[in-house]
Amino acid sequence: MLIRQRFAGHPAENCLTMASPTPSDTNASSASTSDIESETMSTKCSFCFKPYRLPRILNCFHVFCQSCLERVLDSSRISCPVCKTKTKIPNNIEQDLPLDYALLNFMEKDAVERGVGFCGLCVSHEKKELVSRCLDCSGFLCVDCQLLHDRLLQFTGHKVLGINELKDSEQIGGSRAVRCEVHKQCLVEYFCTAEQCNRPRCRECIKLCIIQNHIQYHLNDVSVTKLQQLGTRIQDALSQRPMLIASNDNIQNSVSKLKAQYEVAKNGIVNTHRTFTELLNERKNDMLRELDDTYNCQMIMLSSALIDLQEVLATTHAVEDFTKRVFQKVSHVQMLMFKQLIDTQLAPAIRYVPTVNSPDAVRIDFVSNPAAIQAAIQNSFGFIEHSSSALANKDHCNLSSLLNNNHHALELTRQLANLQMSSSGKSNPLQTSMAQQLQLLMPSLMHHGVDNAQPQSSTQRMGSTEDIFSKVDMFQPTLVDSSGTRTSPGTSSSPGNVVARSKMSFFYKFGEYGTGHGQFSEPSGVAVNANGDILVADTNNHRIQVFDYNGTLKFEFGENGKEKGQLLYPNRVAVCPVTGQIVITERSPTHQIQIFTSKGEFVNKFGSNVLQHPRGLTVDWQGRILVVECKVMRVLIFNAVGDVLERFNCKENLEFPNSIATNNREEIFISDNRLHCVVVFTYKGDIVRHIGGANITNYPIGVGINRMGDVVISDNHNNFNVTVFSQNGDFKYGLESKVKHAQCFDVALGLDGEIVLASKDFRIYCYRYGDAGIQPSRLPMVYN
């Protein structure tokens, strides 16, 4: 009975633990050891670090001993010790988890080659020399047990082969008998095709399948077909690998991009908070000054009234004392001699009208409207734009479920990190990317904690402000998207309907109205050359004036006329970055371009037969002159001698262009005062994108590109505003002046992060914008 239970309860898999060679076997097994190492298949369980005993495969394809899995079994499921993947165990481990037959075959082959292992009949688990193997029992036998096996009736008819015969034959490994996990005495002989089965069965299991009307076949009839189907499924899955890898790359790139966007948005929120704080501090100081003024005014009034009243009381007391002193000592006639004096002194008291009738006659109160403040902050602080259309399953964004399972997510991150740093030195790219992505999530998970608390709904977070913000649509402007159409902020790539701007102040100004040196009648155009000099197109005085960095006039050139060296209503000026020459456009009636040296000497003029209404002017890095015309909505590109290289109309894309700039990729940036944005074209006239939008760059007056590659857009809506974007249109930061300006004509970028503004009050203002977030260069940036 003991022998029967041994074979029945512990099939051959129990006997296949690989034994370490004894010292006497070392030389004999050296060759086989190298072969084993070449197979790169570990025979030790990663949980108990001992040779495998009944290796079972989890859903994640990690393999552990059956006894090890029984130790970690928790309420009908097993959490993988390596990756924490959950595997359900509805029945028991033997029935629900398959044996790793590849590992068993490998270990069996090794046992045959070594001739040392565990006997399948011996009660004690001691390594012994193996002499044979029963093909029916699938168990190895030692010398003693082979004799017992041959004598017992229950093993009559079993086929037994010696170890040497096994080496020469192929009756090991894949040809081993497979027994049913439920009925351990029965071999697996059938295959049930029912969906709930879909696996090999023994003759006892197949009886139940017959009762349930399942379709079953003998393994000899369907094994080839089923293997072909399995191979097809594997090939189908492998064909998906490029798509899966591409999707993994997309997700990984999205994670990196999302992290960068998160940092930008976070900085935007911090900057907006800083701006609000500055504004609130300014308002607080204004209110405190107003409070001080009101308090002082009322205190002066009260002090004056108190002084007047005290004078009246003092006089009254003096009259009273005087009359008491003389009334009993003088006659009536003598008393009447004092009447005029007494009447004069008592007149102020008799005519006195109190200016403060009660303690409430004066008051100081601070009246605030918290609801209005809350609404104003909500509508002006900003909002978070996002796009999750690429996510097929919106359940990924369920933060509460993520937080409820963040213990597992954190543990999975750690395990994946351990996997990619395994001793083999090799890592699965997919596992590596998963670990990296989960590691990016760890700060957020840590931030939210692990208390499984459900996050509040948006209504709960907003508190009682629902009624206040029910009409916020009135604050939502229209924006210009990349196709030129106006859209709502929710569909635009612009940073939002409100830009948090830092304050900036001009650090010097110069100029006044007049016709003298350093005076202007209409400073329509402005530019900065390589020396930091400021060039001003003084239109109605028909000249160009050149000032140094401090606003001191260096020289001027031009006079009223149409001859060479003369100017007639110059309206824009630019500097060629290649030659340093000064390029000027003239408005009606000449409509032409003139070129002068950096010293103001005439070089050439052209374009009067081509140009109609030149409005914006710039010179690119190759010395090509680009002009944008208003009214006719046209762009022309000239070379230095006046030949037209390119021209294109853009009436459908522009409404009122006023400034032009270009980069080294032959892209043209044109600010449009009525579209509230910058439109980007190629040199061939193809529209590329839009930058900015309503309530971000309202009524722009100028655009330029600095050496950092940022697009700088200025406007004079409410304040003088500077908004900085990347060339792709991503918002970076914004600034605004502390003072308001009259209508502005033109702007230019300076050398050290300055921006020069030509104003209609006949002055030139110099602001500094580079300190807000970029490192300015010492090279000139033409901004026209």
Summary of the structure (lengths in Angstrom):
residues: 784
radius of gyration: 46.4
end to end distance: 102.6
largest distance: 168.7
contacts: 2309
relative contact order: 0.05
helix: 36%
strand: 24%
